[in-house]
């Protein structure tokens, strides 16, 4: 697939190198089409925020919108789908009112791509928000009485009707919740505590939960004591919400409040209850609370009056700041369905309640050098199709995940060829705080290479499927809040085989509460992974090492460097009895013989270790690794691994880089680790 992708990149380079003439200077549409066809030249159109979709589309008479350009291209290319197209988009703000939908009719071909790109040196911004003006200091005494006395004189308000906004969405529904931004920074829906969580007292639901191994008392119903009397005030709120880790610290959810009893100091959660129930001393915070509007950056929307209240950040004058509210709520801003060789390059997408771009059942489509920022849900979704990718982009400040990819056929091990390369994803999973990684892979044969992923409450990568390659990536500062997670997390399917994790730098992954956090976590029966040539720096916490293997076998951990980790590899061994019991369970049998067939000739030849799937439970191969200032090599290993030449040394205060010289590594039996090649290449925002 690498060679195929290089061919694609070369074709795109040649396309951009054409010396072309704009055929639309001809006097009429027939001449435009005729000249373009005869010359076999590229159609060029121009877009500007000041243009009109009734214009020619020339540089001096530009169109106004992506949709206008799309419609014009359909006319110009009638009868000649092999004509290349390039649309130049001028700098400025494009307020999107409805999604831009591309179909097969808008496709290019291998010899004639369709490219929508920013004009050189200009920044087109496609936005789903509205600017808010008309700010005034709040003087309404009835409202001020509900606030903290310290908020007096600091709270501003504006009427959203002045901005033409009537759809107020919902405070906590994913894809529908509006967000306020000031100078491109997200503001905070009024909450308490102002950061972090508070702890509940005892849960008092009527239906006890079955005992779990953490020995924590719990109930099915969300009735629990609150411990701070300031929460008495929440009983007067019109629509209080709560966000919490209600039982397990790897599963959070927003909840509506049915009522708050100030006599018994009890919160009664509104049904539906959380799937896992509620336990004593759970952690949570309240939000959408006018009475808690008391800190800079906090805001509250009164959905009855349409008034938005806000305490600006220190030193900010609302009249002079760029203040906006996300209003666009369609699932995606741009959708490509059944498209071929359609490219978006150098565009900025920002501030929607939902997601940015969806590529579905398409081939050789690419998003390159685009900025995707401040979205309520995800950045980019690639669904099925072949060889679609994301290259040299910046995705940042996302309520859920960065990029979701599915494709390829696991039954016949046909790779998708999808890729994410040279891309930065950071500050993600801000709203939905678990299981929303920078990249989520499903299927067969994706490549994730030369990227940087950082800053999240949970995992950076979630992998499901076969023959994926994770290489040359920088992953840091993730699993900062949740528990029982890894920078890369994989779960419960021993048919996930052929996956390679090589030459990545995992750093500062040390969160976790009860169970822990790891750089790479192979959870519940994950087997047959190759983890080779990685650098693990300050990874692992609580019960996890830098790599955590939970009940898996046939994994190979080789030629890695571990620096200042509590342990190199930790194990949660299952033993033969539990391993065989799970293999024979209906859940795992479905994964092994219905979703795929591990007894097929294809699977048996591609993954020979499947022939001994029922043998040697928990045994993995750990060899030729170097550990520097690590407390332990193995944690909970029970001396059953195939282990050789795992050397533990002291740093003597030397830096990590001093140990990565190839000649130095060779003295310990390790091969070269290409440290300088790790991370994004040719990304315009590496230092941003």
ZIGI-V459157 format. One record per residue. N is the residue number from 1. RES is the residue in three letters. OMEGA is omega in radians with two decimals (* if undefined). Layout:
BEGIN
<<N,RES,OMEGA> <N,RES,OMEGA>>
END
This chain:
BEGIN
<<1,UNK,-3.14> <2,UNK,-3.13> <3,UNK,3.12> <4,UNK,-3.14> <5,UNK,3.10> <6,UNK,3.09> <7,UNK,3.11> <8,UNK,3.14> <9,UNK,-3.13> <10,UNK,3.11> <11,UNK,-3.13> <12,UNK,3.12> <13,UNK,3.12> <14,UNK,3.12> <15,UNK,-3.12> <16,UNK,-3.09> <17,UNK,-3.13> <18,UNK,2.96> <19,UNK,-2.96> <20,UNK,3.08> <21,UNK,-3.10> <22,UNK,-3.04> <23,UNK,-3.07> <24,UNK,3.03> <25,UNK,3.08> <26,UNK,-2.95> <27,UNK,-3.12> <28,UNK,-3.04> <29,UNK,3.14> <30,UNK,3.12> <31,UNK,3.11> <32,UNK,-3.10> <33,UNK,-3.11> <34,UNK,-3.12> <35,UNK,-3.11> <36,UNK,-3.11> <37,UNK,-3.09> <38,UNK,-3.10> <39,UNK,-3.03> <40,UNK,-3.11> <41,UNK,-3.08> <42,UNK,2.99> <43,UNK,3.05> <44,UNK,3.04> <45,UNK,3.13> <46,UNK,3.11> <47,UNK,3.08> <48,UNK,3.06> <49,UNK,-3.14> <50,UNK,-3.10> <51,UNK,3.07> <52,UNK,3.14> <53,UNK,3.03> <54,UNK,3.11> <55,UNK,3.11> <56,UNK,-3.02> <57,UNK,3.08> <58,UNK,-3.10> <59,UNK,-3.14> <60,UNK,3.04> <61,UNK,-3.00> <62,UNK,2.97> <63,UNK,-3.05> <64,UNK,-2.96> <65,UNK,3.03> <66,UNK,-3.13> <67,UNK,3.10> <68,UNK,3.10> <69,UNK,3.13> <70,UNK,-3.13> <71,UNK,3.14> <72,UNK,3.13> <73,UNK,3.14> <74,UNK,3.11> <75,UNK,-3.06> <76,UNK,-3.05> <77,UNK,-3.11> <78,UNK,3.13> <79,UNK,3.12> <80,UNK,-3.11> <81,UNK,-3.14> <82,UNK,-3.14> <83,UNK,3.13> <84,UNK,-3.12> <85,UNK,3.00> <86,UNK,3.13> <87,UNK,3.13> <88,UNK,-3.07> <89,UNK,-3.09> <90,UNK,3.13> <91,UNK,3.14> <92,UNK,-3.06> <93,UNK,3.05> <94,UNK,3.14> <95,UNK,-3.05> <96,UNK,3.12> <97,UNK,3.14> <98,UNK,-3.11> <99,UNK,2.99> <100,UNK,-3.02> <101,UNK,3.08> <102,UNK,3.13> <103,UNK,-3.14> <104,UNK,3.14> <105,UNK,-3.08> <106,UNK,-3.06> <107,UNK,2.89> <108,UNK,3.09> <109,UNK,-3.13> <110,UNK,-3.11> <111,UNK,-3.04> <112,UNK,-3.12> <113,UNK,3.00> <114,UNK,-3.01> <115,UNK,2.97> <116,UNK,-3.05> <117,UNK,3.08> <118,UNK,2.98> <119,UNK,-3.08> <120,UNK,3.09> <121,UNK,-3.12> <122,UNK,-3.08> <123,UNK,3.02> <124,UNK,-3.11> <125,UNK,3.11> <126,UNK,-2.97> <127,UNK,3.07> <128,UNK,-3.13> <129,UNK,3.07> <130,UNK,3.10> <131,UNK,-3.14> <132,UNK,3.10> <133,UNK,3.06> <134,UNK,-3.12> <135,UNK,3.07> <136,UNK,3.09> <137,UNK,3.13> <138,UNK,3.11> <139,UNK,3.14> <140,UNK,-3.04> <141,UNK,-3.13> <142,UNK,3.09> <143,UNK,-3.10> <144,UNK,3.12> <145,UNK,-3.12> <146,UNK,-3.07> <147,UNK,2.99> <148,UNK,3.14> <149,UNK,-3.14> <150,UNK,-3.12> <151,UNK,-3.10> <152,UNK,3.13> <153,UNK,-3.11> <154,UNK,-3.04> <155,UNK,3.03> <156,UNK,3.05> <157,UNK,3.02> <158,UNK,3.12> <159,UNK,-3.09> <160,UNK,3.10> <161,UNK,3.10> <162,UNK,3.11> <163,UNK,3.14> <164,UNK,-3.10> <165,UNK,3.10> <166,UNK,3.11> <167,UNK,-3.07> <168,UNK,3.10> <169,UNK,-3.13> <170,UNK,-3.07> <171,UNK,-3.00> <172,UNK,3.08> <173,UNK,-3.12> <174,UNK,-3.12> <175,UNK,-3.12> <176,UNK,-3.04> <177,UNK,3.07> <178,UNK,3.09> <179,UNK,3.12> <180,UNK,3.13> <181,UNK,3.05> <182,UNK,-3.10> <183,UNK,3.08> <184,UNK,3.13> <185,UNK,3.12> <186,UNK,3.07> <187,UNK,-2.96> <188,UNK,3.04> <189,UNK,-2.99> <190,UNK,-2.98> <191,UNK,2.98> <192,UNK,-0.12> <193,UNK,-3.11> <194,UNK,2.99> <195,UNK,3.13> <196,UNK,-3.01> <197,UNK,2.90> <198,UNK,-3.13> <199,UNK,3.05> <200,UNK,2.99> <201,UNK,-3.08> <202,UNK,3.02> <203,UNK,-3.02> <204,UNK,3.08> <205,UNK,-3.04> <206,UNK,-3.08> <207,UNK,-3.14> <208,UNK,3.05> <209,UNK,3.03> <210,UNK,-3.14> <211,UNK,3.05> <212,UNK,-3.06> <213,UNK,3.11> <214,UNK,3.05> <215,UNK,3.11> <216,UNK,-3.12> <217,UNK,-3.13> <218,UNK,3.09> <219,UNK,3.13> <220,UNK,-3.08> <221,UNK,-3.13> <222,UNK,3.04> <223,UNK,-3.11> <224,UNK,3.13> <225,UNK,2.96> <226,UNK,-2.93> <227,UNK,-3.11> <228,UNK,-3.05> <229,UNK,3.09> <230,UNK,3.14> <231,UNK,2.99> <232,UNK,-3.08> <233,UNK,-3.09> <234,UNK,-3.14> <235,UNK,-3.13> <236,UNK,-3.12> <237,UNK,-3.06> <238,UNK,-3.09> <239,UNK,-3.14> <240,UNK,3.08> <241,UNK,3.09> <242,UNK,3.04> <243,UNK,-3.09> <244,UNK,2.91> <245,UNK,-2.84> <246,UNK,3.04> <247,UNK,3.11> <248,UNK,-3.13> <249,UNK,2.97> <250,UNK,-3.13> <251,UNK,3.13> <252,UNK,-3.14> <253,UNK,2.99> <254,UNK,-3.12> <255,UNK,3.02> <256,UNK,-3.12> <257,UNK,3.08> <258,UNK,3.09> <259,UNK,3.08> <260,UNK,-3.12> <261,UNK,-3.08> <262,UNK,3.11> <263,UNK,-3.13> <264,UNK,-3.12> <265,UNK,-3.06> <266,UNK,2.98> <267,UNK,3.05> <268,UNK,-3.13> <269,UNK,3.11> <270,UNK,3.06> <271,UNK,0.07> <272,UNK,3.14> <273,UNK,3.10> <274,UNK,-3.04> <275,UNK,-3.09> <276,UNK,-3.13> <277,UNK,-2.97> <278,UNK,-3.11> <279,UNK,3.05> <280,UNK,3.04> <281,UNK,3.09> <282,UNK,3.12> <283,UNK,-3.05> <284,UNK,2.91> <285,UNK,3.09> <286,UNK,3.12> <287,UNK,-3.00> <288,UNK,-3.02> <289,UNK,3.12> <290,UNK,-3.10> <291,UNK,3.13> <292,UNK,3.06> <293,UNK,-2.98> <294,UNK,-3.05> <295,UNK,3.07> <296,UNK,3.14> <297,UNK,-3.14> <298,UNK,-3.14> <299,UNK,3.14> <300,UNK,3.11> <301,UNK,3.03> <302,UNK,-3.03> <303,UNK,3.06> <304,UNK,-3.09> <305,UNK,-3.07> <306,UNK,3.13> <307,UNK,3.10> <308,UNK,-3.13> <309,UNK,-3.01> <310,UNK,2.96> <311,UNK,-3.08> <312,UNK,3.01> <313,UNK,-3.12> <314,UNK,3.08> <315,UNK,-3.10> <316,UNK,3.00> <317,UNK,-3.07> <318,UNK,-3.11> <319,UNK,-3.09> <320,UNK,-3.10> <321,UNK,3.04> <322,UNK,-3.07> <323,UNK,-3.08> <324,UNK,3.09> <325,UNK,3.10> <326,UNK,-3.11> <327,UNK,-3.08> <328,UNK,-3.03> <329,UNK,3.00> <330,UNK,-3.07> <331,UNK,3.14> <332,UNK,3.02> <333,UNK,-3.13> <334,UNK,3.09> <335,UNK,3.05> <336,UNK,-3.13> <337,UNK,3.11> <338,UNK,-3.12> <339,UNK,3.09> <340,UNK,3.04> <341,UNK,3.04> <342,UNK,-3.00> <343,UNK,2.95> <344,UNK,-3.05> <345,UNK,2.97> <346,UNK,-3.12> <347,UNK,3.05> <348,UNK,3.06> <349,UNK,-3.08> <350,UNK,2.87> <351,UNK,2.99> <352,UNK,3.07> <353,UNK,-3.09> <354,UNK,-3.00> <355,UNK,-3.02> <356,UNK,-2.93> <357,UNK,3.06> <358,UNK,3.06> <359,UNK,-2.99> <360,UNK,3.08> <361,UNK,-3.08> <362,UNK,-3.08> <363,UNK,3.06> <364,UNK,3.02> <365,UNK,-3.06> <366,UNK,2.99> <367,UNK,-3.07> <368,UNK,3.07> <369,UNK,3.11> <370,UNK,3.01> <371,UNK,3.14> <372,UNK,-2.95> <373,UNK,2.99> <374,UNK,3.09> <375,UNK,-3.10> <376,UNK,-3.12> <377,UNK,-3.03> <378,UNK,3.05> <379,UNK,-3.03> <380,UNK,3.05> <381,UNK,3.03> <382,UNK,-3.06> <383,UNK,3.09> <384,UNK,-3.08> <385,UNK,-3.07> <386,UNK,2.92> <387,UNK,3.02> <388,UNK,-3.06> <389,UNK,3.08> <390,UNK,-3.06> <391,UNK,3.01> <392,UNK,3.13> <393,UNK,3.00> <394,UNK,3.04> <395,UNK,-3.00> <396,UNK,3.09> <397,UNK,-3.05> <398,UNK,-3.14> <399,UNK,3.11> <400,UNK,-3.04> <401,UNK,-3.14> <402,UNK,-3.04> <403,UNK,3.08> <404,UNK,-3.06> <405,UNK,2.97> <406,UNK,3.14> <407,UNK,-3.01> <408,UNK,-3.11> <409,UNK,-3.10> <410,UNK,-3.10> <411,UNK,-3.13> <412,UNK,3.11> <413,UNK,3.08> <414,UNK,-3.07> <415,UNK,3.09> <416,UNK,-3.02> <417,UNK,3.08> <418,UNK,-3.08> <419,UNK,2.93> <420,UNK,-3.05> <421,UNK,3.03> <422,UNK,-3.03> <423,UNK,3.12> <424,UNK,3.00> <425,UNK,-3.12> <426,UNK,-3.11> <427,UNK,-3.13> <428,UNK,-3.07> <429,UNK,-3.09> <430,UNK,-3.11> <431,UNK,3.00> <432,UNK,-2.78> <433,UNK,3.10> <434,UNK,3.04> <435,UNK,3.05> <436,UNK,-2.99> <437,UNK,3.03> <438,UNK,3.07> <439,UNK,3.06> <440,UNK,-3.09> <441,UNK,3.04> <442,UNK,3.06> <443,UNK,-3.03> <444,UNK,2.92> <445,UNK,3.00> <446,UNK,3.09> <447,UNK,3.12> <448,UNK,-2.98> <449,UNK,3.04> <450,UNK,3.13> <451,UNK,3.02> <452,UNK,3.12> <453,UNK,-3.13> <454,UNK,3.01> <455,UNK,3.09> <456,UNK,3.08> <457,UNK,-3.06> <458,UNK,-2.98> <459,UNK,3.05> <460,UNK,-3.10> <461,UNK,3.00> <462,UNK,-3.01> <463,UNK,3.04> <464,UNK,3.08> <465,UNK,-2.96> <466,UNK,2.94> <467,UNK,3.03> <468,UNK,3.09> <469,UNK,3.07> <470,UNK,-2.99> <471,UNK,3.02> <472,UNK,3.14> <473,UNK,2.98> <474,UNK,-3.13> <475,UNK,-3.09> <476,UNK,3.03> <477,UNK,3.05> <478,UNK,-2.98> <479,UNK,-3.09> <480,UNK,-3.03> <481,UNK,-3.06> <482,UNK,-3.04> <483,UNK,3.01> <484,UNK,-3.06> <485,UNK,3.02> <486,UNK,3.01> <487,UNK,2.89> <488,UNK,-3.10> <489,UNK,3.12> <490,UNK,-2.92> <491,UNK,2.77> <492,UNK,2.95> <493,UNK,-3.11> <494,UNK,3.04> <495,UNK,3.03> <496,UNK,-3.04> <497,UNK,3.06> <498,UNK,-3.11> <499,UNK,-3.07> <500,UNK,3.10> <501,UNK,-2.99> <502,UNK,3.01> <503,UNK,3.05> <504,UNK,3.07> <505,UNK,3.13> <506,UNK,-3.03> <507,UNK,3.02> <508,UNK,3.06> <509,UNK,-2.95> <510,UNK,3.10> <511,UNK,-3.13> <512,UNK,-3.14> <513,UNK,-3.11> <514,UNK,-3.04> <515,UNK,3.09> <516,UNK,3.09> <517,UNK,-3.11> <518,UNK,3.00> <519,UNK,3.07> <520,UNK,-3.12> <521,UNK,3.09> <522,UNK,-2.92> <523,UNK,3.00> <524,UNK,2.94> <525,UNK,-3.14> <526,UNK,-2.96> <527,UNK,3.01> <528,UNK,3.09> <529,UNK,2.98> <530,UNK,3.12> <531,UNK,-2.91> <532,UNK,2.95> <533,UNK,3.13> <534,UNK,3.00> <535,UNK,3.10> <536,UNK,-3.10> <537,UNK,3.12> <538,UNK,3.10> <539,UNK,3.13> <540,UNK,3.14> <541,UNK,3.10> <542,UNK,-3.11> <543,UNK,-3.06> <544,UNK,2.92> <545,UNK,3.11> <546,UNK,3.00> <547,UNK,3.13> <548,UNK,3.12> <549,UNK,-3.06> <550,UNK,3.05> <551,UNK,-3.13> <552,UNK,3.14> <553,UNK,3.06> <554,UNK,3.05> <555,UNK,3.12> <556,UNK,3.10> <557,UNK,-2.96> <558,UNK,2.96> <559,UNK,3.12> <560,UNK,3.04> <561,UNK,3.11> <562,UNK,-3.05> <563,UNK,3.08> <564,UNK,3.07> <565,UNK,3.11> <566,UNK,3.04> <567,UNK,3.07> <568,UNK,-3.09> <569,UNK,3.03> <570,UNK,-3.09> <571,UNK,2.89> <572,UNK,-3.02> <573,UNK,-3.09> <574,UNK,-3.01> <575,UNK,-3.04> <576,UNK,-3.07> <577,UNK,-3.13> <578,UNK,3.14> <579,UNK,-3.11> <580,UNK,3.11> <581,UNK,3.13> <582,UNK,3.09> <583,UNK,-3.09> <584,UNK,3.13> <585,UNK,-3.12> <586,UNK,3.14> <587,UNK,-3.09> <588,UNK,3.08> <589,UNK,3.11> <590,UNK,-3.13> <591,UNK,-3.04> <592,UNK,-2.96> <593,UNK,3.07> <594,UNK,3.09> <595,UNK,2.99> <596,UNK,3.04> <597,UNK,-3.07> <598,UNK,3.06> <599,UNK,-3.14> <600,UNK,3.13> <601,UNK,-3.13> <602,UNK,-3.11> <603,UNK,-3.11> <604,UNK,3.13> <605,UNK,-3.13> <606,UNK,-3.09> <607,UNK,-3.05> <608,UNK,-3.11> <609,UNK,3.10> <610,UNK,3.13> <611,UNK,-3.14> <612,UNK,-3.09> <613,UNK,-3.06> <614,UNK,-3.09> <615,UNK,2.98> <616,UNK,3.08> <617,UNK,3.03> <618,UNK,-3.05> <619,UNK,3.11> <620,UNK,-3.12> <621,UNK,-3.09> <622,UNK,-2.99> <623,UNK,3.04> <624,UNK,3.07> <625,UNK,3.12> <626,UNK,3.14> <627,UNK,-3.07> <628,UNK,-3.12> <629,UNK,3.06> <630,UNK,-3.10> <631,UNK,-3.11> <632,UNK,2.98> <633,UNK,3.13> <634,UNK,3.06> <635,UNK,-3.12> <636,UNK,-3.05> <637,UNK,-3.14> <638,UNK,3.02> <639,UNK,3.13> <640,UNK,-3.12> <641,UNK,2.96> <642,UNK,-2.98> <643,UNK,3.13> <644,UNK,3.03> <645,UNK,2.99> <646,UNK,-2.93> <647,UNK,3.13> <648,UNK,-3.12> <649,UNK,3.06> <650,UNK,-3.14> <651,UNK,-3.02> <652,UNK,3.08> <653,UNK,3.04> <654,UNK,-3.12> <655,UNK,3.12> <656,UNK,-3.03> <657,UNK,-3.10> <658,UNK,-3.14> <659,UNK,-3.01> <660,UNK,3.06> <661,UNK,-3.05> <662,UNK,-3.12> <663,UNK,3.10> <664,UNK,3.14> <665,UNK,-3.08> <666,UNK,3.12> <667,UNK,3.11> <668,UNK,3.10> <669,UNK,3.13> <670,UNK,3.07> <671,UNK,-3.07> <672,UNK,2.96> <673,UNK,-3.01> <674,UNK,-3.04> <675,UNK,-3.08> <676,UNK,-3.13> <677,UNK,-3.09> <678,UNK,3.10> <679,UNK,-3.08> <680,UNK,3.00> <681,UNK,3.08> <682,UNK,3.03> <683,UNK,-3.05> <684,UNK,-3.05> <685,UNK,-3.11> <686,UNK,-3.11> <687,UNK,-3.07> <688,UNK,*>>
END
